[in-house]
Amino acid sequence: MIQGIIDLYFIDNEDNIVLVDYKTDNVRSGEELVKRYKPQLDYYKRALEDITGKIVKKTVIYSLKLEEEILI
């Protein structure tokens, strides 16, 4: 069993899901966050697709430290 809470997702104009996860880690680059959190976001993506029947079109990490959006 895996437990987690999705920070944010929304349905875009094309009826696809955009998944967003906020991170506060003290990192120097977005690559560090991708390496650290891609497996978590893959689980979230799979769960959303299974539950909603919709496609996750875009997965994003938003780094509060870097103040940037990192596309997965």
Predicted model as a PDB file, atoms N, CA, C, CB and O in Angstrom, pLDDT in the B-factor column:
MODEL        1                                                                  
ATOM      1  N   MET A   1       0.839  -1.170   0.000  1.00 74.00           N  
ATOM      2  CA  MET A   1       0.000   0.000   0.000  1.00 74.00           C  
ATOM      3  C   MET A   1       0.889   1.239   0.000  1.00 74.00           C  
ATOM      4  CB  MET A   1      -0.957  -0.005   1.212  1.00 74.00           C  
ATOM      5  O   MET A   1       1.894   1.303   0.707  1.00 74.00           O  
ATOM      6  N   ILE A   2       0.503   2.201  -0.792  1.00 77.00           N  
ATOM      7  CA  ILE A   2       1.204   3.472  -0.857  1.00 77.00           C  
ATOM      8  C   ILE A   2       0.216   4.567  -0.500  1.00 77.00           C  
ATOM      9  CB  ILE A   2       1.831   3.710  -2.265  1.00 77.00           C  
ATOM     10  O   ILE A   2      -0.929   4.555  -0.950  1.00 77.00           O  
ATOM     11  N   GLN A   3       0.667   5.510   0.308  1.00 86.00           N  
ATOM     12  CA  GLN A   3      -0.207   6.602   0.734  1.00 86.00           C  
ATOM     13  C   GLN A   3       0.445   7.929   0.390  1.00 86.00           C  
ATOM     14  CB  GLN A   3      -0.508   6.517   2.253  1.00 86.00           C  
ATOM     15  O   GLN A   3       1.649   8.104   0.580  1.00 86.00           O  
ATOM     16  N   GLY A   4      -0.340   8.854  -0.109  1.00 90.00           N  
ATOM     17  CA  GLY A   4       0.158  10.180  -0.415  1.00 90.00           C  
ATOM     18  C   GLY A   4      -1.000  11.113  -0.697  1.00 90.00           C  
ATOM     19  O   GLY A   4      -2.143  10.683  -0.856  1.00 90.00           O  
ATOM     20  N   ILE A   5      -0.689  12.390  -0.756  1.00 95.00           N  
ATOM     21  CA  ILE A   5      -1.703  13.397  -1.038  1.00 95.00           C  
ATOM     22  C   ILE A   5      -1.240  14.227  -2.228  1.00 95.00           C  
ATOM     23  CB  ILE A   5      -1.967  14.300   0.208  1.00 95.00           C  
ATOM     24  O   ILE A   5      -0.148  14.794  -2.215  1.00 95.00           O  
ATOM     25  N   ILE A   6      -2.070  14.291  -3.242  1.00 97.00           N  
ATOM     26  CA  ILE A   6      -1.776  15.098  -4.423  1.00 97.00           C  
ATOM     27  C   ILE A   6      -2.000  16.555  -4.056  1.00 97.00           C  
ATOM     28  CB  ILE A   6      -2.664  14.677  -5.647  1.00 97.00           C  
ATOM     29  O   ILE A   6      -3.045  16.915  -3.513  1.00 97.00           O  
ATOM     30  N   ASP A   7      -1.007  17.398  -4.358  1.00 98.00           N  
ATOM     31  CA  ASP A   7      -1.129  18.821  -4.034  1.00 98.00           C  
ATOM     32  C   ASP A   7      -2.179  19.506  -4.900  1.00 98.00           C  
ATOM     33  CB  ASP A   7       0.216  19.519  -4.204  1.00 98.00           C  
ATOM     34  O   ASP A   7      -3.033  20.233  -4.393  1.00 98.00           O  
ATOM     35  N   LEU A   8      -2.115  19.272  -6.205  1.00 98.00           N  
ATOM     36  CA  LEU A   8      -3.023  19.963  -7.118  1.00 98.00           C  
ATOM     37  C   LEU A   8      -3.134  19.197  -8.426  1.00 98.00           C  
ATOM     38  CB  LEU A   8      -2.544  21.402  -7.379  1.00 98.00           C  
ATOM     39  O   LEU A   8      -2.144  18.690  -8.953  1.00 98.00           O  
ATOM     40  N   TYR A   9      -4.350  19.124  -8.939  1.00 98.00           N  
ATOM     41  CA  TYR A   9      -4.556  18.695 -10.321  1.00 98.00           C  
ATOM     42  C   TYR A   9      -5.772  19.426 -10.840  1.00 98.00           C  
ATOM     43  CB  TYR A   9      -4.732  17.139 -10.435  1.00 98.00           C  
ATOM     44  O   TYR A   9      -6.659  19.810 -10.077  1.00 98.00           O  
ATOM     45  N   PHE A  10      -5.804  19.611 -12.139  1.00 98.00           N  
ATOM     46  CA  PHE A  10      -6.963  20.241 -12.766  1.00 98.00           C  
ATOM     47  C   PHE A  10      -7.152  19.676 -14.154  1.00 98.00           C  
ATOM     48  CB  PHE A  10      -6.804  21.772 -12.822  1.00 98.00           C  
ATOM     49  O   PHE A  10      -6.243  19.077 -14.729  1.00 98.00           O  
ATOM     50  N   ILE A  11      -8.350  19.875 -14.686  1.00 97.00           N  
ATOM     51  CA  ILE A  11      -8.706  19.401 -16.025  1.00 97.00           C  
ATOM     52  C   ILE A  11      -8.529  20.579 -16.985  1.00 97.00           C  
ATOM     53  CB  ILE A  11     -10.188  18.832 -16.071  1.00 97.00           C  
ATOM     54  O   ILE A  11      -9.087  21.655 -16.768  1.00 97.00           O  
ATOM     55  N   ASP A  12      -7.748  20.365 -18.047  1.00 96.00           N  
ATOM     56  CA  ASP A  12      -7.527  21.449 -19.011  1.00 96.00           C  
ATOM     57  C   ASP A  12      -8.675  21.519 -20.024  1.00 96.00           C  
ATOM     58  CB  ASP A  12      -6.180  21.250 -19.745  1.00 96.00           C  
ATOM     59  O   ASP A  12      -9.642  20.764 -19.926  1.00 96.00           O  
ATOM     60  N   ASN A  13      -8.562  22.424 -20.988  1.00 95.00           N  
ATOM     61  CA  ASN A  13      -9.618  22.633 -21.991  1.00 95.00           C  
ATOM     62  C   ASN A  13      -9.816  21.441 -22.917  1.00 95.00           C  
ATOM     63  CB  ASN A  13      -9.302  23.851 -22.818  1.00 95.00           C  
ATOM     64  O   ASN A  13     -10.849  21.328 -23.577  1.00 95.00           O  
ATOM     65  N   GLU A  14      -8.830  20.553 -22.966  1.00 95.00           N  
ATOM     66  CA  GLU A  14      -8.929  19.371 -23.821  1.00 95.00           C  
ATOM     67  C   GLU A  14      -9.369  18.140 -23.041  1.00 95.00           C  
ATOM     68  CB  GLU A  14      -7.597  19.102 -24.495  1.00 95.00           C  
ATOM     69  O   GLU A  14      -9.289  17.022 -23.550  1.00 95.00           O  
ATOM     70  N   ASP A  15      -9.838  18.339 -21.794  1.00 96.00           N  
ATOM     71  CA  ASP A  15     -10.331  17.270 -20.923  1.00 96.00           C  
ATOM     72  C   ASP A  15      -9.221  16.317 -20.472  1.00 96.00           C  
ATOM     73  CB  ASP A  15     -11.413  16.485 -21.638  1.00 96.00           C  
ATOM     74  O   ASP A  15      -9.472  15.142 -20.204  1.00 96.00           O  
ATOM     75  N   ASN A  16      -7.998  16.834 -20.391  1.00 96.00           N  
ATOM     76  CA  ASN A  16      -6.866  16.080 -19.863  1.00 96.00           C  
ATOM     77  C   ASN A  16      -6.489  16.646 -18.503  1.00 96.00           C  
ATOM     78  CB  ASN A  16      -5.657  16.127 -20.837  1.00 96.00           C  
ATOM     79  O   ASN A  16      -6.881  17.759 -18.152  1.00 96.00           O  
ATOM     80  N   ILE A  17      -5.726  15.872 -17.743  1.00 98.00           N  
ATOM     81  CA  ILE A  17      -5.327  16.287 -16.401  1.00 98.00           C  
ATOM     82  C   ILE A  17      -3.933  16.906 -16.427  1.00 98.00           C  
ATOM     83  CB  ILE A  17      -5.365  15.093 -15.430  1.00 98.00           C  
ATOM     84  O   ILE A  17      -3.036  16.437 -17.128  1.00 98.00           O  
ATOM     85  N   VAL A  18      -3.777  17.969 -15.644  1.00 98.00           N  
ATOM     86  CA  VAL A  18      -2.470  18.550 -15.356  1.00 98.00           C  
ATOM     87  C   VAL A  18      -2.231  18.315 -13.862  1.00 98.00           C  
ATOM     88  CB  VAL A  18      -2.403  20.104 -15.742  1.00 98.00           C  
ATOM     89  O   VAL A  18      -3.028  18.732 -13.022  1.00 98.00           O  
ATOM     90  N   LEU A  19      -1.131  17.647 -13.549  1.00 98.00           N  
ATOM     91  CA  LEU A  19      -0.776  17.277 -12.179  1.00 98.00           C  
ATOM     92  C   LEU A  19       0.366  18.173 -11.715  1.00 98.00           C  
ATOM     93  CB  LEU A  19      -0.378  15.766 -12.083  1.00 98.00           C  
ATOM     94  O   LEU A  19       1.384  18.294 -12.397  1.00 98.00           O  
ATOM     95  N   VAL A  20       0.194  18.806 -10.543  1.00 98.00           N  
ATOM     96  CA  VAL A  20       1.204  19.721 -10.006  1.00 98.00           C  
ATOM     97  C   VAL A  20       1.552  19.302  -8.587  1.00 98.00           C  
ATOM     98  CB  VAL A  20       0.702  21.195 -10.034  1.00 98.00           C  
ATOM     99  O   VAL A  20       0.672  19.022  -7.773  1.00 98.00           O  
ATOM    100  N   ASP A  21       2.859  19.261  -8.301  1.00 98.00           N  
ATOM    101  CA  ASP A  21       3.328  18.941  -6.960  1.00 98.00           C  
ATOM    102  C   ASP A  21       4.278  20.040  -6.499  1.00 98.00           C  
ATOM    103  CB  ASP A  21       4.026  17.549  -6.926  1.00 98.00           C  
ATOM    104  O   ASP A  21       5.258  20.345  -7.178  1.00 98.00           O  
ATOM    105  N   TYR A  22       3.990  20.629  -5.356  1.00 98.00           N  
ATOM    106  CA  TYR A  22       4.827  21.696  -4.806  1.00 98.00           C  
ATOM    107  C   TYR A  22       5.913  21.087  -3.929  1.00 98.00           C  
ATOM    108  CB  TYR A  22       3.976  22.711  -3.996  1.00 98.00           C  
ATOM    109  O   TYR A  22       5.649  20.178  -3.142  1.00 98.00           O  
ATOM    110  N   LYS A  23       7.130  21.591  -4.070  1.00 98.00           N  
ATOM    111  CA  LYS A  23       8.254  21.105  -3.265  1.00 98.00           C  
ATOM    112  C   LYS A  23       8.977  22.278  -2.624  1.00 98.00           C  
ATOM    113  CB  LYS A  23       9.233  20.276  -4.128  1.00 98.00           C  
ATOM    114  O   LYS A  23       9.153  23.330  -3.239  1.00 98.00           O  
ATOM    115  N   THR A  24       9.393  22.079  -1.378  1.00 98.00           N  
ATOM    116  CA  THR A  24      10.100  23.116  -0.630  1.00 98.00           C  
ATOM    117  C   THR A  24      11.557  22.748  -0.382  1.00 98.00           C  
ATOM    118  CB  THR A  24       9.405  23.371   0.691  1.00 98.00           C  
ATOM    119  O   THR A  24      12.255  23.456   0.344  1.00 98.00           O  
ATOM    120  N   ASP A  25      12.021  21.660  -0.968  1.00 98.00           N  
ATOM    121  CA  ASP A  25      13.389  21.188  -0.752  1.00 98.00           C  
ATOM    122  C   ASP A  25      14.409  22.270  -1.089  1.00 98.00           C  
ATOM    123  CB  ASP A  25      13.657  19.939  -1.591  1.00 98.00           C  
ATOM    124  O   ASP A  25      14.220  23.052  -2.020  1.00 98.00           O  
ATOM    125  N   ASN A  26      15.485  22.301  -0.321  1.00 98.00           N  
ATOM    126  CA  ASN A  26      16.585  23.225  -0.564  1.00 98.00           C  
ATOM    127  C   ASN A  26      17.530  22.576  -1.576  1.00 98.00           C  
ATOM    128  CB  ASN A  26      17.336  23.586   0.770  1.00 98.00           C  
ATOM    129  O   ASN A  26      18.468  21.874  -1.198  1.00 98.00           O  
ATOM    130  N   VAL A  27      17.277  22.815  -2.858  1.00 98.00           N  
ATOM    131  CA  VAL A  27      18.056  22.200  -3.939  1.00 98.00           C  
ATOM    132  C   VAL A  27      18.690  23.275  -4.807  1.00 98.00           C  
ATOM    133  CB  VAL A  27      17.167  21.275  -4.799  1.00 98.00           C  
ATOM    134  O   VAL A  27      18.317  24.446  -4.748  1.00 98.00           O  
ATOM    135  N   ARG A  28      19.658  22.849  -5.614  1.00 97.00           N  
ATOM    136  CA  ARG A  28      20.337  23.772  -6.519  1.00 97.00           C  
ATOM    137  C   ARG A  28      19.786  23.706  -7.942  1.00 97.00           C  
ATOM    138  CB  ARG A  28      21.820  23.478  -6.534  1.00 97.00           C  
ATOM    139  O   ARG A  28      19.998  24.612  -8.748  1.00 97.00           O  
ATOM    140  N   SER A  29      19.069  22.605  -8.236  1.00 98.00           N  
ATOM    141  CA  SER A  29      18.564  22.462  -9.606  1.00 98.00           C  
ATOM    142  C   SER A  29      17.268  21.659  -9.624  1.00 98.00           C  
ATOM    143  CB  SER A  29      19.617  21.785 -10.502  1.00 98.00           C  
ATOM    144  O   SER A  29      16.963  20.900  -8.705  1.00 98.00           O  
ATOM    145  N   GLY A  30      16.520  21.856 -10.702  1.00 97.00           N  
ATOM    146  CA  GLY A  30      15.302  21.097 -10.904  1.00 97.00           C  
ATOM    147  C   GLY A  30      15.567  19.621 -11.126  1.00 97.00           C  
ATOM    148  O   GLY A  30      14.735  18.777 -10.793  1.00 97.00           O  
ATOM    149  N   GLU A  31      16.719  19.308 -11.686  1.00 97.00           N  
ATOM    150  CA  GLU A  31      17.065  17.902 -11.932  1.00 97.00           C  
ATOM    151  C   GLU A  31      17.110  17.096 -10.637  1.00 97.00           C  
ATOM    152  CB  GLU A  31      18.414  17.807 -12.647  1.00 97.00           C  
ATOM    153  O   GLU A  31      16.747  15.920 -10.612  1.00 97.00           O  
ATOM    154  N   GLU A  32      17.559  17.743  -9.563  1.00 98.00           N  
ATOM    155  CA  GLU A  32      17.581  17.055  -8.265  1.00 98.00           C  
ATOM    156  C   GLU A  32      16.170  16.661  -7.836  1.00 98.00           C  
ATOM    157  CB  GLU A  32      18.232  17.949  -7.189  1.00 98.00           C  
ATOM    158  O   GLU A  32      15.951  15.562  -7.325  1.00 98.00           O  
ATOM    159  N   LEU A  33      15.230  17.555  -8.046  1.00 98.00           N  
ATOM    160  CA  LEU A  33      13.849  17.259  -7.674  1.00 98.00           C  
ATOM    161  C   LEU A  33      13.251  16.166  -8.539  1.00 98.00           C  
ATOM    162  CB  LEU A  33      13.001  18.508  -7.771  1.00 98.00           C  
ATOM    163  O   LEU A  33      12.537  15.295  -8.043  1.00 98.00           O  
ATOM    164  N   VAL A  34      13.539  16.210  -9.826  1.00 98.00           N  
ATOM    165  CA  VAL A  34      13.025  15.174 -10.729  1.00 98.00           C  
ATOM    166  C   VAL A  34      13.563  13.816 -10.305  1.00 98.00           C  
ATOM    167  CB  VAL A  34      13.414  15.475 -12.203  1.00 98.00           C  
ATOM    168  O   VAL A  34      12.808  12.848 -10.216  1.00 98.00           O  
ATOM    169  N   LYS A  35      14.847  13.739 -10.046  1.00 98.00           N  
ATOM    170  CA  LYS A  35      15.466  12.471  -9.633  1.00 98.00           C  
ATOM    171  C   LYS A  35      14.845  11.958  -8.330  1.00 98.00           C  
ATOM    172  CB  LYS A  35      16.992  12.646  -9.458  1.00 98.00           C  
ATOM    173  O   LYS A  35      14.610  10.759  -8.175  1.00 98.00           O  
ATOM    174  N   ARG A  36      14.587  12.863  -7.413  1.00 97.00           N  
ATOM    175  CA  ARG A  36      14.073  12.507  -6.094  1.00 97.00           C  
ATOM    176  C   ARG A  36      12.591  12.145  -6.112  1.00 97.00           C  
ATOM    177  CB  ARG A  36      14.301  13.647  -5.136  1.00 97.00           C  
ATOM    178  O   ARG A  36      12.169  11.258  -5.370  1.00 97.00           O  
ATOM    179  N   TYR A  37      11.784  12.821  -6.954  1.00 97.00           N  
ATOM    180  CA  TYR A  37      10.326  12.711  -6.835  1.00 97.00           C  
ATOM    181  C   TYR A  37       9.607  12.116  -8.038  1.00 97.00           C  
ATOM    182  CB  TYR A  37       9.769  14.042  -6.576  1.00 97.00           C  
ATOM    183  O   TYR A  37       8.389  11.947  -7.982  1.00 97.00           O  
ATOM    184  N   LYS A  38      10.297  11.795  -9.111  1.00 98.00           N  
ATOM    185  CA  LYS A  38       9.620  11.225 -10.284  1.00 98.00           C  
ATOM    186  C   LYS A  38       8.829   9.961  -9.938  1.00 98.00           C  
ATOM    187  CB  LYS A  38      10.642  10.908 -11.374  1.00 98.00           C  
ATOM    188  O   LYS A  38       7.691   9.826 -10.386  1.00 98.00           O  
ATOM    189  N   PRO A  39       9.391   9.030  -9.157  1.00 96.00           N  
ATOM    190  CA  PRO A  39       8.590   7.837  -8.816  1.00 96.00           C  
ATOM    191  C   PRO A  39       7.282   8.183  -8.099  1.00 96.00           C  
ATOM    192  CB  PRO A  39       9.409   6.897  -7.940  1.00 96.00           C  
ATOM    193  O   PRO A  39       6.247   7.582  -8.386  1.00 96.00           O  
ATOM    194  N   GLN A  40       7.318   9.133  -7.179  1.00 96.00           N  
ATOM    195  CA  GLN A  40       6.108   9.559  -6.467  1.00 96.00           C  
ATOM    196  C   GLN A  40       5.082  10.098  -7.457  1.00 96.00           C  
ATOM    197  CB  GLN A  40       6.446  10.633  -5.401  1.00 96.00           C  
ATOM    198  O   GLN A  40       3.906   9.740  -7.391  1.00 96.00           O  
ATOM    199  N   LEU A  41       5.517  10.948  -8.365  1.00 98.00           N  
ATOM    200  CA  LEU A  41       4.592  11.548  -9.326  1.00 98.00           C  
ATOM    201  C   LEU A  41       4.072  10.523 -10.323  1.00 98.00           C  
ATOM    202  CB  LEU A  41       5.269  12.689 -10.066  1.00 98.00           C  
ATOM    203  O   LEU A  41       2.943  10.644 -10.798  1.00 98.00           O  
ATOM    204  N   ASP A  42       4.869   9.529 -10.643  1.00 97.00           N  
ATOM    205  CA  ASP A  42       4.391   8.444 -11.508  1.00 97.00           C  
ATOM    206  C   ASP A  42       3.241   7.690 -10.842  1.00 97.00           C  
ATOM    207  CB  ASP A  42       5.543   7.469 -11.842  1.00 97.00           C  
ATOM    208  O   ASP A  42       2.271   7.321 -11.504  1.00 97.00           O  
ATOM    209  N   TYR A  43       3.351   7.462  -9.523  1.00 97.00           N  
ATOM    210  CA  TYR A  43       2.250   6.818  -8.784  1.00 97.00           C  
ATOM    211  C   TYR A  43       1.010   7.693  -8.791  1.00 97.00           C  
ATOM    212  CB  TYR A  43       2.668   6.516  -7.333  1.00 97.00           C  
ATOM    213  O   TYR A  43      -0.095   7.197  -9.010  1.00 97.00           O  
ATOM    214  N   TYR A  44       1.175   8.986  -8.555  1.00 97.00           N  
ATOM    215  CA  TYR A  44       0.033   9.903  -8.583  1.00 97.00           C  
ATOM    216  C   TYR A  44      -0.628   9.915  -9.953  1.00 97.00           C  
ATOM    217  CB  TYR A  44       0.474  11.318  -8.204  1.00 97.00           C  
ATOM    218  O   TYR A  44      -1.854   9.901 -10.065  1.00 97.00           O  
ATOM    219  N   LYS A  45       0.200   9.942 -10.993  1.00 98.00           N  
ATOM    220  CA  LYS A  45      -0.318   9.949 -12.369  1.00 98.00           C  
ATOM    221  C   LYS A  45      -1.155   8.699 -12.624  1.00 98.00           C  
ATOM    222  CB  LYS A  45       0.845  10.034 -13.394  1.00 98.00           C  
ATOM    223  O   LYS A  45      -2.272   8.775 -13.136  1.00 98.00           O  
ATOM    224  N   ARG A  46      -0.610   7.581 -12.268  1.00 97.00           N  
ATOM    225  CA  ARG A  46      -1.317   6.305 -12.484  1.00 97.00           C  
ATOM    226  C   ARG A  46      -2.640   6.273 -11.721  1.00 97.00           C  
ATOM    227  CB  ARG A  46      -0.433   5.118 -12.049  1.00 97.00           C  
ATOM    228  O   ARG A  46      -3.663   5.845 -12.254  1.00 97.00           O  
ATOM    229  N   ALA A  47      -2.608   6.729 -10.467  1.00 96.00           N  
ATOM    230  CA  ALA A  47      -3.831   6.733  -9.653  1.00 96.00           C  
ATOM    231  C   ALA A  47      -4.889   7.649 -10.258  1.00 96.00           C  
ATOM    232  CB  ALA A  47      -3.518   7.173  -8.213  1.00 96.00           C  
ATOM    233  O   ALA A  47      -6.057   7.270 -10.342  1.00 96.00           O  
ATOM    234  N   LEU A  48      -4.495   8.847 -10.679  1.00 96.00           N  
ATOM    235  CA  LEU A  48      -5.464   9.771 -11.275  1.00 96.00           C  
ATOM    236  C   LEU A  48      -6.072   9.200 -12.551  1.00 96.00           C  
ATOM    237  CB  LEU A  48      -4.801  11.114 -11.574  1.00 96.00           C  
ATOM    238  O   LEU A  48      -7.278   9.308 -12.772  1.00 96.00           O  
ATOM    239  N   GLU A  49      -5.243   8.599 -13.380  1.00 97.00           N  
ATOM    240  CA  GLU A  49      -5.758   8.017 -14.629  1.00 97.00           C  
ATOM    241  C   GLU A  49      -6.704   6.860 -14.348  1.00 97.00           C  
ATOM    242  CB  GLU A  49      -4.601   7.540 -15.516  1.00 97.00           C  
ATOM    243  O   GLU A  49      -7.735   6.726 -15.007  1.00 97.00           O  
ATOM    244  N   ASP A  50      -6.360   6.019 -13.370  1.00 96.00           N  
ATOM    245  CA  ASP A  50      -7.229   4.891 -13.022  1.00 96.00           C  
ATOM    246  C   ASP A  50      -8.563   5.368 -12.450  1.00 96.00           C  
ATOM    247  CB  ASP A  50      -6.529   3.974 -12.014  1.00 96.00           C  
ATOM    248  O   ASP A  50      -9.616   4.830 -12.792  1.00 96.00           O  
ATOM    249  N   ILE A  51      -8.517   6.369 -11.590  1.00 95.00           N  
ATOM    250  CA  ILE A  51      -9.725   6.846 -10.915  1.00 95.00           C  
ATOM    251  C   ILE A  51     -10.629   7.649 -11.844  1.00 95.00           C  
ATOM    252  CB  ILE A  51      -9.348   7.693  -9.716  1.00 95.00           C  
ATOM    253  O   ILE A  51     -11.849   7.488 -11.817  1.00 95.00           O  
ATOM    254  N   THR A  52     -10.032   8.516 -12.669  1.00 96.00           N  
ATOM    255  CA  THR A  52     -10.831   9.429 -13.492  1.00 96.00           C  
ATOM    256  C   THR A  52     -11.117   8.914 -14.896  1.00 96.00           C  
ATOM    257  CB  THR A  52     -10.136  10.743 -13.594  1.00 96.00           C  
ATOM    258  O   THR A  52     -12.087   9.339 -15.522  1.00 96.00           O  
ATOM    259  N   GLY A  53     -10.283   8.001 -15.400  1.00 96.00           N  
ATOM    260  CA  GLY A  53     -10.419   7.559 -16.781  1.00 96.00           C  
ATOM    261  C   GLY A  53      -9.895   8.592 -17.778  1.00 96.00           C  
ATOM    262  O   GLY A  53     -10.060   8.436 -18.988  1.00 96.00           O  
ATOM    263  N   LYS A  54      -9.266   9.641 -17.265  1.00 97.00           N  
ATOM    264  CA  LYS A  54      -8.696  10.690 -18.120  1.00 97.00           C  
ATOM    265  C   LYS A  54      -7.181  10.523 -18.185  1.00 97.00           C  
ATOM    266  CB  LYS A  54      -9.070  12.109 -17.589  1.00 97.00           C  
ATOM    267  O   LYS A  54      -6.586   9.816 -17.372  1.00 97.00           O  
ATOM    268  N   ILE A  55      -6.572  11.181 -19.158  1.00 96.00           N  
ATOM    269  CA  ILE A  55      -5.123  11.119 -19.349  1.00 96.00           C  
ATOM    270  C   ILE A  55      -4.457  12.277 -18.606  1.00 96.00           C  
ATOM    271  CB  ILE A  55      -4.763  11.158 -20.860  1.00 96.00           C  
ATOM    272  O   ILE A  55      -4.919  13.416 -18.669  1.00 96.00           O  
ATOM    273  N   VAL A  56      -3.356  11.967 -17.897  1.00 98.00           N  
ATOM    274  CA  VAL A  56      -2.527  13.026 -17.320  1.00 98.00           C  
ATOM    275  C   VAL A  56      -1.596  13.496 -18.439  1.00 98.00           C  
ATOM    276  CB  VAL A  56      -1.712  12.521 -16.041  1.00 98.00           C  
ATOM    277  O   VAL A  56      -0.647  12.808 -18.815  1.00 98.00           O  
ATOM    278  N   LYS A  57      -1.895  14.677 -18.951  1.00 97.00           N  
ATOM    279  CA  LYS A  57      -1.174  15.222 -20.100  1.00 97.00           C  
ATOM    280  C   LYS A  57       0.139  15.889 -19.683  1.00 97.00           C  
ATOM    281  CB  LYS A  57      -2.053  16.226 -20.841  1.00 97.00           C  
ATOM    282  O   LYS A  57       1.113  15.879 -20.436  1.00 97.00           O  
ATOM    283  N   LYS A  58       0.158  16.462 -18.488  1.00 98.00           N  
ATOM    284  CA  LYS A  58       1.321  17.226 -18.049  1.00 98.00           C  
ATOM    285  C   LYS A  58       1.531  16.992 -16.564  1.00 98.00           C  
ATOM    286  CB  LYS A  58       1.147  18.739 -18.350  1.00 98.00           C  
ATOM    287  O   LYS A  58       0.587  17.058 -15.778  1.00 98.00           O  
ATOM    288  N   THR A  59       2.786  16.715 -16.178  1.00 98.00           N  
ATOM    289  CA  THR A  59       3.159  16.553 -14.777  1.00 98.00           C  
ATOM    290  C   THR A  59       4.236  17.580 -14.458  1.00 98.00           C  
ATOM    291  CB  THR A  59       3.656  15.094 -14.478  1.00 98.00           C  
ATOM    292  O   THR A  59       5.248  17.677 -15.153  1.00 98.00           O  
ATOM    293  N   VAL A  60       4.003  18.342 -13.400  1.00 98.00           N  
ATOM    294  CA  VAL A  60       4.871  19.473 -13.077  1.00 98.00           C  
ATOM    295  C   VAL A  60       5.261  19.437 -11.604  1.00 98.00           C  
ATOM    296  CB  VAL A  60       4.177  20.806 -13.415  1.00 98.00           C  
ATOM    297  O   VAL A  60       4.433  19.163 -10.735  1.00 98.00           O  
ATOM    298  N   ILE A  61       6.536  19.719 -11.337  1.00 98.00           N  
ATOM    299  CA  ILE A  61       6.980  20.020  -9.982  1.00 98.00           C  
ATOM    300  C   ILE A  61       7.173  21.531  -9.937  1.00 98.00           C  
ATOM    301  CB  ILE A  61       8.314  19.234  -9.594  1.00 98.00           C  
ATOM    302  O   ILE A  61       7.824  22.107 -10.808  1.00 98.00           O  
ATOM    303  N   TYR A  62       6.603  22.170  -8.916  1.00 98.00           N  
ATOM    304  CA  TYR A  62       6.884  23.588  -8.725  1.00 98.00           C  
ATOM    305  C   TYR A  62       7.775  23.720  -7.499  1.00 98.00           C  
ATOM    306  CB  TYR A  62       5.562  24.424  -8.565  1.00 98.00           C  
ATOM    307  O   TYR A  62       7.367  23.391  -6.385  1.00 98.00           O  
ATOM    308  N   SER A  63       8.993  24.204  -7.713  1.00 98.00           N  
ATOM    309  CA  SER A  63       9.954  24.382  -6.636  1.00 98.00           C  
ATOM    310  C   SER A  63       9.796  25.771  -6.039  1.00 98.00           C  
ATOM    311  CB  SER A  63      11.396  24.166  -7.141  1.00 98.00           C  
ATOM    312  O   SER A  63       9.999  26.777  -6.718  1.00 98.00           O  
ATOM    313  N   LEU A  64       9.433  25.815  -4.768  1.00 98.00           N  
ATOM    314  CA  LEU A  64       9.327  27.097  -4.082  1.00 98.00           C  
ATOM    315  C   LEU A  64      10.710  27.706  -3.876  1.00 98.00           C  
ATOM    316  CB  LEU A  64       8.610  26.930  -2.733  1.00 98.00           C  
ATOM    317  O   LEU A  64      10.855  28.927  -3.935  1.00 98.00           O  
ATOM    318  N   LYS A  65      11.719  26.887  -3.638  1.00 98.00           N  
ATOM    319  CA  LYS A  65      13.087  27.374  -3.456  1.00 98.00           C  
ATOM    320  C   LYS A  65      13.627  28.009  -4.732  1.00 98.00           C  
ATOM    321  CB  LYS A  65      14.001  26.232  -3.014  1.00 98.00           C  
ATOM    322  O   LYS A  65      14.178  29.109  -4.702  1.00 98.00           O  
ATOM    323  N   LEU A  66      13.467  27.309  -5.851  1.00 98.00           N  
ATOM    324  CA  LEU A  66      13.984  27.795  -7.129  1.00 98.00           C  
ATOM    325  C   LEU A  66      13.042  28.781  -7.804  1.00 98.00           C  
ATOM    326  CB  LEU A  66      14.243  26.632  -8.054  1.00 98.00           C  
ATOM    327  O   LEU A  66      13.434  29.497  -8.725  1.00 98.00           O  
ATOM    328  N   GLU A  67      11.793  28.814  -7.336  1.00 98.00           N  
ATOM    329  CA  GLU A  67      10.746  29.629  -7.932  1.00 98.00           C  
ATOM    330  C   GLU A  67      10.591  29.328  -9.424  1.00 98.00           C  
ATOM    331  CB  GLU A  67      11.048  31.113  -7.721  1.00 98.00           C  
ATOM    332  O   GLU A  67      10.552  30.223 -10.268  1.00 98.00           O  
ATOM    333  N   GLU A  68      10.506  28.022  -9.710  1.00 98.00           N  
ATOM    334  CA  GLU A  68      10.345  27.609 -11.104  1.00 98.00           C  
ATOM    335  C   GLU A  68       9.537  26.342 -11.238  1.00 98.00           C  
ATOM    336  CB  GLU A  68      11.688  27.416 -11.747  1.00 98.00           C  
ATOM    337  O   GLU A  68       9.432  25.535 -10.314  1.00 98.00           O  
ATOM    338  N   GLU A  69       8.971  26.194 -12.413  1.00 98.00           N  
ATOM    339  CA  GLU A  69       8.192  25.020 -12.784  1.00 98.00           C  
ATOM    340  C   GLU A  69       9.109  24.066 -13.523  1.00 98.00           C  
ATOM    341  CB  GLU A  69       6.955  25.404 -13.656  1.00 98.00           C  
ATOM    342  O   GLU A  69       9.804  24.449 -14.463  1.00 98.00           O  
ATOM    343  N   ILE A  70       9.101  22.803 -13.078  1.00 98.00           N  
ATOM    344  CA  ILE A  70       9.915  21.767 -13.718  1.00 98.00           C  
ATOM    345  C   ILE A  70       8.971  20.745 -14.319  1.00 98.00           C  
ATOM    346  CB  ILE A  70      10.905  21.093 -12.702  1.00 98.00           C  
ATOM    347  O   ILE A  70       8.218  20.081 -13.606  1.00 98.00           O  
ATOM    348  N   LEU A  71       9.018  20.628 -15.636  1.00 97.00           N  
ATOM    349  CA  LEU A  71       8.159  19.683 -16.354  1.00 97.00           C  
ATOM    350  C   LEU A  71       8.784  18.305 -16.298  1.00 97.00           C  
ATOM    351  CB  LEU A  71       7.941  20.125 -17.826  1.00 97.00           C  
ATOM    352  O   LEU A  71       9.970  18.136 -16.582  1.00 97.00           O  
ATOM    353  N   ILE A  72       7.974  17.312 -15.925  1.00 95.00           N  
ATOM    354  CA  ILE A  72       8.447  15.926 -15.865  1.00 95.00           C  
ATOM    355  C   ILE A  72       8.102  15.239 -17.159  1.00 95.00           C  
ATOM    356  CB  ILE A  72       7.832  15.165 -14.662  1.00 95.00           C  
ATOM    357  O   ILE A  72       8.406  14.059 -17.333  1.00 95.00           O  
TER     358      ILE A  72                                                      
ENDMDL                                                                          
END                                                                             
